[in-house]
Amino acid sequence: MVVLGVVSPQHILPLVPICKTQIPPNSAVSSETQYLTKRKALIFTSSSLISSFIYTPHHYSATAFQIDQFQQDEDRIVQLFEETSPSVVFIKNLELAKGSNDSTKVLANDENAKVEGTGSGFIWDKFGHIVTNYHVVGKLATDQSGLQRCKVSLVNAKGESIAKEAKIVGVDPAFDLAVLKVDVEGDEVKPISVGTSRGLRVGQSCFAIGNPYGFENTLTTGVVSGLGREIPAPNGAAIKGAIQTDAAINAGNSGGPLIDSSGHVIGVNTATFTRRGSGMSSGVNFAIPIDTVVRTIPYLIVYGTAYKDRY
């Protein structure tokens, strides 16, 4: 073990008093000499005090600058969340009780319905199209009973929380993407700001907004941890080019946006590795690159199915 700051006694130099003249006994020293010596000591002491006062403002200035910088960074993240969160929606999958087909009551208070799962999504355009993961709405997409419903909670331009029943427009399991649509007549909504995943760099900041475990409007922060990853798709294929991040993504975050420091979407949060048998996130999370989303979603909106399968 190395102990820092310990000095052996033989290395300790004798302390020498500063600004004090040693006057040998019986020496003849004039009063003028003693006066000059005291005057020099006084000048030296005063100079030291002045130096300390000159140094202190610089020290406080640097500290104040750091505090101000931290405050600016914090304010920037707060503003980022406040501007982006109105574009993020909370998706709840419901299964109606047999014999019940009244969606009005279901949307009001989940009456006579079983919650099958929750997820996230984001508003794509002013017409009410919503982007999410296919696995979030997979039960609704494959429903044969007619009992599956999808309830979407969102915020309109006035800041009012509203709940709407969503219908599936199109799905693409190969990329784990789906498009929902809600009726926004009479409600203005805020589409998310779409960016690009081209040119991303490992180490740059990123932020995830979603509804983990049903906790709406949750923000987590991190960095882009890796690029060009390959993750499994719901149909057994491989999604290539995925973004790896350490921004916390948990159950309920799926389908939500991964955004950059400018508030632009760079990916759709879709998967996380969990510790075997624990269900706990390992901190290794993945998002589908937004460039893949931009190529896929318009075709889903127009044709209702993946471009490669539309014929």
N, C-alpha and C positions, 0 to 999 in steps of 0.2 A: 504494500500500500504506500502510495506517495502522499505525504502530507504537505500541502502547500502553505507557505507563509511561516515555516519554522526555521529559525536561524540558530546555529550552534553558538554558545557563549563566546568562543574564541574568535568568532567572526564579527562580534559586536564592537563597533567603533566607539571610543569614548565620546560622550556628549560634550560638545563645546558650546558654552554660552554664546549667544549672538548679541552683538551690539553692547558688549560690556567690556571696558578696558581694564585689564588687570594692572593694578598699580603696585609695584614692588614696595615693600616696607622701607621706610627711611629714605625713599628716593625723593629727589627734589623735583616736584612737578608744579609748575606755575598754575595759578588759578585760571589763567587764560587757556592753558592747554586742557584743563579739566572742563572748562566751559565749551570749547570746541568739540571735545569728545562727546559730551552730552548732547550737543546740538546735532552732531552727525547721527547719533542714535535715534533722536527724535525724528529727523528727516527720513531715516530708513524705515522706521515704524510707520510713519505717515504714508510713505510711498507704498508699503505693503498693503495698508488698508485701502488706499485708493485703487490699487490693482485689483483687489478682491471685489470692490464695488463696480469696477469696469467689467469684470468677467461675468458677474452674476446676471445682468440683463441678457447676455448672449445665451447663457444656459437656459434661462426661463423662456427666451424666444424660441429656442429649438424645441423645448417641451411643448410650448403652446402650438407650434407648427404641427407637431406630431398629433396632438389631441385634435386639432382642427382637421387634419387629414383623415383621421379615424372617423370623425363625425361626418365628413363628406362622403366617405365610403359607405358608412351606415345609411345615410340619407339616400344615397343612390340605390341601394338594395331595397329600401322601403318603397321608394318611388317605382322601382321596377315591378315589385309585387303589386302595388296599387293600380298600376296601369295595365298589367297583364291578367290579373285574377278575374276581372269581369268576363273574360273570354273563355274561362275554364268552367266546365260543367261537371256536375255530380250525377253519375248514372247508377240507377238502382234497378236490378232485374227482379221481377215479381212473377209469382205463379198464382193465378187465381184459384180459389177453392172451387171444386167441381160443382157445377150448377150455378156458378156466379159468372156473369159476363158484363157486369156494370163497371166499366173502367173509370167512371166519374168518381165513385167512392174510393176506388183504389188510389187514384191520384191525390185525392184529398187527404187521406190519412192511412193509407195502406190497409184499409179494412178488407177482411176476407181474402187476404193474400199472404203468401209466404215469400220472404225475401230470399232469393236464390243467390244473390251476390251483388257486389258493388264495384264500381270502376270510375274512371275519369274520361274526359274527352275535352275537345275544344271547338269553339265555333269557327267554322271555315269561311262562311260568307253571310251576308245580310239576309239571305233567304232561309236561314235556319238549318243549313246543313252542318252536321257535327261529325268530326273525325274521332275515331276511337280504335281500339284493338278488336280484331275479330273474336278473340277468345273472351272478351268482355261480354259480347252479345251472341255468343255461339249458340246458346240454348234457344234464344228467340229466332235465330236464323234457321235452325233445324227443327223448330216446333211443329209437331204433327197433331197436337191436342187442341190447339187454339186457346190455351190457357196462359201462355207466356205473355208478359207485358214488360215494357221498358219505360221507366219513369225518369225524366231528366229534370234536374233542378238547375236553374241558371239565373243570371242577373240581367235585367234589361238596362237600357241606357240611363234610366232614371235611378238606378241603384236598387230597384225593387226585386226581391227574390220571387221567382215564379216557378211553378212545376208544370211540365208538359208531358204528354204521352208521345213517345218517339216511335217512328216507323223505320224499318230498315230499308235503305235505298239500294245498297250494294255491298258486297263483301268480297274480300280476296284473301283466303286463308294462306296462300303462298307467301304473302308479305305480312300476315296477321293484321290486316287493316279492314275497317268497315266504315260505312257512312250511314249516319242516321239523319232523320229530318223531323223537326218539330214545327208546328204551326206558329209563326211569329206575327201573324196579322194583328196589328194594333200594338205590337211591342217592337221597339227598335233594339237590336242586339249589336254587340261589338265583336266583329271578327278579329281573330288573332293576327298578329303581324308575322308573316311568313319570311323566314330567312333562307339561308343555304347551308348545307353541310359540307360543301366544297371549300377547301382551304382551312378546315378546322385544324387546330394544333393541340397536341398533347400538353396539358398543363394550363390551358386557358380555362377561365371560370365558366361554370354553367349552373343552372338553377332548375329544379323540378317543382312544379306546382300540381297538386292533385288532392286526392281524398283517401289517404291511407287508413285502413281499418274504419272507414266511415267518417273520419275527421275531416270535414270539408275545409277547403282553402288552406292547405298545409304547404308551406314553402320549405324546401331543403336545398342546401348549397353544396357545391363540390367543384371538381375540375374534370375536364375530359381526361380520362385515364388511359385510353387506348382507342385506336381507330382500325377499321377494316376487320372487325371481328365477325365470326360466323356463329349464328345461334339457330336453334331448331324452330321451324314454323309449325303451326297447329296441324297442317296436313302432312307432316313428316318430312317436308323439304327443308332446305337450309336457306336462311336469310343471310345474305352476304353484305359486308360493308357496315355492320352495326357499330354504333358508338358505345364505347365502354365509359362508365362514369362512376365516381364514388359518391355522388349525390344520392342520399338515401331514397330508395324506391322499395315500397312494400306493397302488400296486397291492398288493392284499391287505388294505387297510383297508375295502374295500367291504363294506357290510352291517353294519359295526360301529356302536356308538353314539356320538353326539355328546352330551355331557352338560354340564349347567350347574354352577355353583359349589356347588350343594346335592347333586349326585350324581344328579339326575334326568335321564332321557333327553329331549332336546329335538329330536333328529333322527336319521336313519339315514344315515351317510356313504355317498355313492354315486358321486360324480364329481369329477374335477379337470381343469382345463385344463393341457395340456402344451405346452412350447415345440416348435414345428414341427420335426420331424426329430430331436429330441434325446431325446424320451421323458421329459424332466425336468419335474417339476411347476413350474407358474408361481406357486404360492402362492394361486391362486384356486380354492377348493374348495367343494363343494356337498353339502348334506344334505337328505333328504326330511323335511319337518316332521313331528314326532311326532303332531300332531293328525290328519294324513292317515293315518298308520299306525294310529292308534287306531280310525279309522272303517273301515279296510280289513281288518285282521288278524282280528277276530272272525268276519267273514263267510267269510274263507278257511278258518278252522279248522272252521266249521260246514258250509259248503257246498262247500269245496274249489275254489272258483273266485271270480272277481270278482263282487261283488254285481250289477253292471249286466249281467253275462253269464250269471247263474245260471239264467235261464229259457230 
